[in-house]
């Protein structure tokens, strides 16, 4: 299992998360989408440099 967690750096609170059996872009996009829907848009979003975080779909989500 893989865990994608969106964490607020200041409070260390988990803003969104997703568990998946595969490490692809869909759980990452879902975790970010859920976090934004629950807590609002972040000013800064820092992420890993893996292929999930550099995919066109992920980048398009952040641009929205």
C-alpha positions in Angstrom: 0.0 0.0 0.0 1.1 3.6 -0.7 0.0 6.6 1.2 -0.2 10.1 -0.3 -0.6 12.7 2.4 -1.0 16.4 2.0 0.3 18.0 5.2 0.2 21.6 6.4 3.8 22.5 7.1 2.9 25.0 9.9 0.4 23.0 11.9 1.5 19.5 10.7 -2.2 18.7 10.2 -3.1 16.2 7.5 -5.2 18.2 5.0 -5.9 15.3 2.6 -4.8 11.7 2.0 -5.3 8.7 -0.2 -4.3 5.0 0.1 -3.6 3.1 -3.1 -2.2 -0.2 -4.2 -0.3 1.5 -7.0 2.0 4.5 -7.1 0.5 6.4 -10.0 -0.9 9.9 -10.4 -4.6 9.2 -9.6 -4.2 8.9 -5.8 -2.0 12.0 -5.8 -4.6 14.0 -7.7 -7.4 12.7 -5.4 -5.5 13.6 -2.2 -4.9 17.2 -3.5 -8.4 17.6 -4.7 -9.9 16.4 -1.4 -7.6 18.6 0.6 -8.4 21.7 -1.4 -12.2 20.9 -1.2 -12.1 20.5 2.5 -9.6 23.3 3.5 -9.4 25.7 0.6 -6.6 26.6 -1.8 -3.1 26.7 -0.4 -0.8 29.6 -1.3 2.2 27.2 -1.7 2.1 23.5 -2.5 5.5 21.8 -2.2 5.7 18.3 -3.6 8.1 15.5 -4.6 9.7 15.3 -8.0 8.4 11.8 -8.9 6.5 11.2 -12.1 3.2 11.4 -10.3 3.9 15.0 -9.3 5.3 16.1 -12.7 2.5 14.6 -14.8 0.6 17.0 -17.0 -2.7 16.1 -15.2 -1.2 17.0 -11.8 0.3 20.3 -13.1 -3.0 21.2 -14.8 -4.8 20.6 -11.5 -2.4 23.0 -9.7 -2.9 25.6 -12.4 -6.6 25.6 -11.9 
